Structure formats: C-alpha cells, structure tokens
C-alpha cells in the first residue's frame, strides 16, 4: 500500500529586525541631499519664498499687536467725538463696491451739527503723518478748517473751553474714516500713535493761510512738544 504524499508549504516567519544604523544612514543621506540642493542656483527661489512667507507673518503679527510710540495719550471712546467736533465712519461700512470708499468731507461737515467748518476750500493741503509724528498744535485766527483723517491710529485734539482741561481728545482708529471741524481761533493737533501705518489727512481752509504772520499761534500745547 502506497503511502500518501504529504505536501508541505514553507511559510516564512522571519521577523524584521530594526537596524538603527540603517535609519542613521537614511538621515545622513537626506541631509547630504539637502546640502547639495541648497548649493545649487535652483534653490534660490525656494529660499526666497520661505523668507517672504516669514516676513509676511512677522508683519501681520506686529500689525495685530501694535505698540504705540507715544504713551501719554488716553484713548477715549466715541461718545467724546461731539466735544472734538468729529464724525467717524467705519471704512468697511462706507465701502460701496470693490474699489473701496469715497466721501465728500466738506458736505459731511456742513450737514453735521458742528458749525463753523470750511464751507469752501480756498486753501487745501494733503499730507502724511508718519508713526510717532505730529502735525498741527497751532491755532488759526482767520480761517475755519475741515479735516479728513484716515489710515492709522491717530489722536485728534481740539481746543474746547467747555471742558475742564481745555480741550477734547479722541483717537481715530485704523478702520475709521473721520471728518473733523476746527472753527477759526480754535487750536488743533493730530498725532500718529500707530506703530507701523501712516496717517493721511486732507485739510480744507476757507481762507488762504500765511504761516509767516501773527494770525496763527504755534506750539499751543507743551505736552505735545516733548
């Protein structure tokens, strides 16, 4: 009687053995490839992209956490805008299309409850105030003025005898567009208290101003000259 054939299947049961030297060699190889890549001219666009991304993140972080270069100002709330003859708008609320916003500051001033703004622009100035810088701190006796302010955190101070300290002071925010009125004989000043952005202003006077005569008083507030 023939013995039945037995079929045996060989099963590979070997367990892979972890070799730390192999992993080290892989890391060394990768590091060598990176070094060789960075030495090639083709790596320059890649490095430039990394640099630009890091610069963008750094600037965004600083803009979201601004530190004022001028610390002696008290930020007031909008309920004091009336004392400073100022009307503010959020730029996002007055943007009508993708081009952005546009306003007529003289018409806004004339239709506001504030009197003695410039009804015409016999003289007009357009300017910039860089971070930490000041414009104004003077008083004109022969003209009414209307100001248009936007672009950065900006202190606007207006002489007001009805207030104990003699002036009203408010801050125009980064997202604000403000129209302010300074009647003849009223001192005013604008200070950029932003850390990175520039303030932009338009000043409209109903009479031409001569800064070389006695019709203007300068350096009205000593605390702004320090």
C-alpha positions as a printed NumPy array, in Angstrom:
array([[  0.   ,   0.   ,   0.   ],
       [  1.431,   3.265,  -1.121],
       [  1.974,   5.998,   1.466],
       [  0.053,   9.204,   0.69 ],
       [  2.238,  12.123,  -0.3  ],
       [  2.332,  14.962,   2.083],
       [  2.619,  18.44 ,   0.644],
       [  4.443,  20.808,   2.899],
       [  4.277,  24.564,   2.398],
       [  7.137,  26.531,   3.793],
       [  5.998,  29.697,   5.489],
       [  8.45 ,  32.482,   6.003],
       [  8.1  ,  33.516,   9.619],
       [ 11.131,  35.762,   9.849],
       [ 10.557,  38.932,  11.889],
       [ 12.2  ,  42.101,  10.518],
       [ 14.921,  43.341,  12.794],
       [ 15.181,  47.094,  13.449],
       [ 18.56 ,  48.38 ,  12.478],
       [ 19.354,  51.813,  13.98 ],
       [ 22.381,  52.147,  11.742],
       [ 20.101,  51.938,   8.692],
       [ 17.927,  54.83 ,   9.956],
       [ 21.014,  56.904,  10.695],
       [ 22.322,  56.274,   7.214],
       [ 18.956,  57.393,   5.752],
       [ 19.008,  60.66 ,   7.728],
       [ 22.606,  61.297,   6.738],
       [ 21.74 ,  60.684,   3.099],
       [ 18.766,  63.097,   3.286],
       [ 20.892,  65.747,   4.972],
       [ 23.556,  65.393,   2.299],
       [ 20.973,  65.776,  -0.452],
       [ 19.581,  68.938,   1.157],
       [ 23.05 ,  70.44 ,   1.453],
       [ 23.734,  69.688,  -2.183],
       [ 20.353,  71.197,  -3.157],
       [ 20.983,  74.441,  -1.252],
       [ 24.335,  74.829,  -3.017],
       [ 22.627,  74.813,  -6.406],
       [ 21.285,  78.024,  -8.031],
       [ 17.861,  76.367,  -8.327],
       [ 17.445,  76.593,  -4.541],
       [ 17.377,  80.42 ,  -4.547],
       [ 13.637,  80.778,  -5.479],
       [ 12.762,  78.265,  -2.772],
       [ 14.759,  80.121,  -0.101],
       [ 13.337,  83.45 ,  -1.258],
       [  9.797,  82.112,  -0.922],
       [ 10.481,  80.946,   2.638],
       [ 11.933,  84.354,   3.509],
       [  8.915,  86.213,   2.086],
       [  6.461,  83.99 ,   3.964],
       [  8.27 ,  84.551,   7.267],
       [  8.433,  88.314,   6.63 ],
       [  4.692,  88.413,   5.882],
       [  3.856,  86.52 ,   9.093],
       [  6.107,  88.818,  11.122],
       [  4.487,  91.985,   9.735],
       [  0.97 ,  90.628,  10.244],
       [  1.757,  89.793,  13.864],
       [  3.145,  93.28 ,  14.522],
       [  0.149,  94.962,  12.896],
       [ -2.277,  92.978,  15.018],
       [ -0.334,  93.855,  18.176],
       [  0.709,  97.467,  17.676],
       [  2.683,  99.243,  20.392],
       [  2.128, 102.963,  20.431],
       [  5.342, 105.017,  20.223],
       [  3.601, 107.752,  22.221],
       [  2.352, 106.554,  25.585],
       [  0.974, 109.776,  27.145],
       [ -2.373, 109.701,  25.32 ],
       [ -5.579, 108.448,  26.859],
       [ -7.697, 106.617,  24.308],
       [-11.219, 107.964,  24.587],
       [-14.496, 106.46 ,  23.492],
       [-16.659, 107.705,  20.651],
       [-19.09 , 109.483,  22.987],
       [-16.481, 112.248,  23.206],
       [-16.44 , 112.755,  19.449],
       [-19.023, 115.515,  19.777],
       [-16.729, 117.515,  22.069],
       [-13.967, 117.203,  19.475],
       [-16.235, 118.235,  16.552],
       [-15.528, 114.883,  14.913],
       [-17.638, 112.416,  12.937],
       [-16.268, 108.947,  12.267],
       [-17.237, 106.148,   9.904],
       [-16.033, 102.578,   9.687],
       [-14.358, 102.156,   6.313],
       [-15.996,  98.736,   5.947],
       [-19.46 , 100.286,   6.375],
       [-18.986, 103.029,   3.757],
       [-17.384, 100.842,   1.107],
       [-19.904, 100.634,  -1.692],
       [-18.067,  98.427,  -4.172],
       [-14.798,  96.601,  -4.742],
       [-12.986,  99.852,  -5.484],
       [-13.278, 100.991,  -1.859],
       [-14.825, 104.024,  -0.18 ],
       [-15.267, 107.664,  -1.182],
       [-16.682, 110.611,   0.786],
       [-17.191, 114.363,   0.437],
       [-15.782, 115.706,   3.734],
       [-16.958, 119.286,   3.194],
       [-20.566, 118.215,   2.598],
       [-20.446, 115.95 ,   5.638],
       [-19.126, 118.795,   7.796],
       [-21.735, 121.252,   6.527],
       [-24.573, 118.794,   7.217],
       [-23.26 , 117.904,  10.661],
       [-24.318, 119.535,  13.946],
       [-20.905, 121.21 ,  14.106],
       [-20.79 , 124.838,  12.984],
       [-18.02 , 126.959,  11.504],
       [-16.415, 124.324,   9.342],
       [-14.938, 125.314,   5.995],
       [-17.806, 125.811,   3.536],
       [-15.373, 126.18 ,   0.617],
       [-11.777, 125.12 ,   0.092],
       [ -9.866, 128.318,  -0.707],
       [ -6.761, 126.521,   0.507],
       [ -6.249, 122.787,   0.69 ],
       [ -3.457, 120.594,   1.973],
       [ -2.966, 116.857,   1.532],
       [ -0.384, 115.172,   3.706],
       [  1.006, 112.226,   5.61 ],
       [  1.883, 111.799,   9.283],
       [  4.37 , 109.022,   9.896],
       [  4.268, 106.884,  13.073],
       [  5.136, 108.905,  16.149],
       [  4.946, 112.238,  14.322],
       [  2.807, 115.333,  14.904],
       [  1.051, 117.897,  12.735],
       [ -0.762, 120.979,  13.87 ],
       [ -0.532, 122.06 ,  17.505],
       [ -1.448, 125.53 ,  16.31 ],
       [ -4.379, 127.918,  16.156],
       [ -5.5  , 129.96 ,  13.13 ],
       [ -7.449, 133.168,  13.771],
       [ -8.544, 133.919,  10.215],
       [ -9.973, 130.701,   8.782],
       [-12.241, 127.766,   9.521],
       [-10.876, 124.303,   8.793],
       [-12.269, 120.897,   7.971],
       [-10.082, 117.812,   8.276],
       [-10.366, 114.414,   6.634],
       [ -8.409, 111.746,   8.561],
       [ -7.769, 108.059,   7.851],
       [ -5.153, 105.307,   7.625],
       [ -3.778, 104.756,  11.14 ],
       [ -4.423, 105.121,  14.857],
       [ -4.402, 108.905,  15.216],
       [ -5.044, 111.24 ,  18.148],
       [ -7.108, 114.315,  17.254],
       [ -7.073, 117.104,  19.833],
       [ -9.313, 120.168,  19.61 ],
       [ -9.408, 123.187,  21.879],
       [-12.671, 123.301,  23.83 ],
       [-13.201, 125.78 ,  26.667],
       [-16.284, 123.892,  27.85 ],
       [-14.089, 121.037,  29.066],
       [-12.146, 121.377,  32.307],
       [ -8.759, 120.571,  30.79 ],
       [ -9.392, 122.975,  27.923],
       [ -9.503, 120.509,  25.05 ],
       [-11.244, 117.408,  23.741],
       [ -9.178, 114.459,  22.596],
       [-10.226, 111.338,  20.728],
       [ -8.465, 108.638,  18.774],
       [ -9.302, 107.794,  15.169],
       [ -8.924, 104.038,  14.76 ],
       [ -7.221, 102.128,  11.976],
       [-10.552, 101.23 ,  10.371],
       [-12.046, 104.707,  10.898],
       [-12.549, 107.469,   8.385],
       [-13.086, 110.746,  10.236],
       [-14.225, 114.264,   9.405],
       [-13.363, 116.965,  11.977],
       [-14.164, 120.671,  12.177],
       [-11.884, 123.319,  13.688],
       [-13.507, 126.78 ,  13.787],
       [-11.427, 129.93 ,  13.47 ],
       [ -9.47 , 130.66 ,  16.647],
       [ -9.561, 127.016,  17.795],
       [ -6.319, 125.118,  18.319],
       [ -5.952, 121.61 ,  16.933],
       [ -3.353, 118.867,  16.666],
       [ -3.012, 115.43 ,  15.074],
       [ -0.586, 112.792,  16.301],
       [  0.062, 109.409,  14.712],
       [  0.186, 106.876,  17.571],
       [  0.37 , 103.836,  15.298],
       [  3.496, 101.676,  15.246],
       [  3.645, 100.932,  11.52 ],
       [  0.967, 102.74 ,   9.494],
       [  0.928, 106.305,   8.208],
       [ -1.933, 108.713,   8.839],
       [ -3.28 , 110.551,   5.81 ],
       [ -5.049, 113.889,   6.094],
       [ -6.746, 116.46 ,   3.912],
       [ -7.035, 119.94 ,   5.387],
       [ -9.542, 122.35 ,   3.838],
       [ -9.447, 126.044,   4.837],
       [-11.982, 128.66 ,   3.749],
       [ -9.226, 131.285,   3.545],
       [ -5.607, 131.091,   2.464],
       [ -3.231, 130.674,   5.401],
       [  0.028, 132.568,   5.789],
       [  2.287, 130.973,   8.373],
       [  4.597, 133.987,   8.444],
       [  2.265, 136.474,  10.127],
       [  0.644, 136.891,  13.539],
       [ -2.671, 135.318,  12.52 ],
       [ -1.574, 131.933,  13.848],
       [ -0.382, 130.721,  17.251],
       [  2.104, 127.863,  17.331],
       [  3.136, 125.256,  19.934],
       [ -0.132, 125.681,  21.82 ],
       [  0.219, 122.545,  23.999],
       [  3.573, 121.993,  25.686],
       [  2.961, 118.275,  26.294],
       [  2.929, 117.684,  22.536],
       [  6.307, 119.315,  22.053],
       [  8.162, 116.954,  24.395]])
